[in-house]
Amino acid sequence: MLERLKESLTNAPIIKRGDYYYFIHPISDGVPTVTPELIKEVSDYILTIADTNVDRILTIEAMGIPVATALSLKTGIPFSIVRKRKYELEGEVVLSQSTGYSKGELYINGIVEGDRVLIVDDVISTGGTLRSLIGALQDIGAIVCDVVVVIERGDGSLRIKEMGIDVTTLVKIDVNKDGVVIEEVAGEQR
């Protein structure tokens, strides 16, 4: 189960910035190559676990886009992208987000009160971006039906759980000088 994803993670290059080890991966970075087979495996698996009784799939710019696109094509559910720049459309909602490595503003367009949404994203680490997004969606009056993230690193999903929302992740990892260590895989007993 999720064999391509696991193999690609264990073979991911590692770079060190300061005291932090970063993994470089097609799902999280779009390099070296995003293969259709990997996106298919990930999106097929998400469809077996996610609540797709929704009005919209929602993802955050940029690396959630390939997975959201595949899910939209497979389900016929439209998707929206939470963008990093302002468009000044009517109803645009701005939210401030802070992660372990960046701060900034994000912009939600096309989501209105009562919309049922499935949030999909590439990676969760601190949970800062998702916490801000979920809070903004709740302020809009949208209903967060499900949150699915491909790769979990850190305790960010626990911080989202404190908001009363579960995050389902496909693979939980740790990263050290020797590479990516797979700690958990959805649907597998360890």
Long-range contacts (C-beta under 8 A, 24 or more apart in sequence): 1-45, 1-185, 1-186, 1-187, 1-188, 2-41, 2-42, 2-45, 2-170, 2-171, 2-185, 2-186, 2-187, 3-41, 4-35, 4-37, 4-38, 4-41, 5-38, 5-41, 5-42, 5-150, 5-170, 5-171, 6-171, 6-182, 6-185, 8-38, 9-151, 9-171, 9-173, 9-180, 9-182, 10-179, 10-180, 10-182, 12-179, 12-180, 14-175, 14-177, 14-178, 14-179, 14-180, 16-177, 21-175, 21-176, 21-177, 22-175, 23-153, 23-173, 23-175, 23-179, 23-180, 25-151, 27-63, 27-66, 27-67, 27-122, 27-123, 27-150, 27-151, 28-63, 28-122, 28-123, 28-150, 28-151, 29-63, 30-62, 30-63, 30-66, 34-66, 39-66, 39-67, 39-70, 40-70, 42-67, 42-70, 42-150, 42-170, 43-67, 43-70, 43-71, 43-74, 44-74, 45-170, 45-186, 45-187, 46-71, 46-120, 46-148, 46-170, 47-71, 47-74, 47-75, 49-148, 49-168, 49-186, 49-187, 50-118, 50-120, 50-146, 50-148, 50-168, 51-118, 51-145, 51-146, 52-77, 52-118, 53-116, 53-145, 54-116, 54-117, 54-118, 54-145, 54-146, 55-115, 55-116, 55-117, 56-80, 56-110, 56-111, 56-115, 56-116, 56-117, 56-118, 57-117, 57-118, 57-120, 58-82, 58-111, 58-117, 58-118, 58-119, 58-120, 58-133, 58-137, 59-119, 59-120, 59-121, 60-106, 60-121, 60-129, 60-133, 61-106, 63-121, 63-122, 63-123, 64-120, 64-121, 64-122, 67-120, 67-122, 67-150, 68-120, 71-118, 71-120, 77-118, 80-108, 80-109, 80-110, 80-111, 82-106, 82-107, 82-108, 82-133, 83-107, 83-109, 93-136, 93-139, 93-140, 95-132, 95-133, 95-135, 95-136, 96-132, 97-128, 97-129, 97-132, 97-133, 98-128, 98-132, 99-125, 99-126, 99-128, 99-129, 100-125, 100-126, 100-128, 100-154, 106-132, 106-133, 108-133, 108-136, 108-137, 108-140, 111-137, 111-140, 111-142, 112-140, 112-141, 112-142, 113-140, 113-141, 113-142, 114-141, 114-142, 114-143, 115-140, 115-142, 115-143, 116-142, 116-143, 116-145, 117-142, 117-143, 117-144, 117-145, 118-145, 118-146, 118-147, 118-148, 119-144, 119-146, 119-147, 119-148, 120-147, 120-148, 120-149, 120-150, 121-147, 121-148, 121-149, 121-150, 122-149, 122-150, 122-151, 123-149, 123-150, 123-151, 123-152, 123-153, 124-149, 124-151, 124-152, 124-153, 124-154, 124-156, 124-157, 124-160, 124-167, 124-169, 125-152, 125-153, 125-154, 125-156, 126-154, 126-155, 126-156, 126-159, 127-154, 127-155, 127-156, 127-157, 127-158, 127-159, 127-160, 127-167, 128-156, 130-156, 130-160, 130-167, 131-159, 131-160, 131-163, 134-160, 134-163, 134-165, 135-163
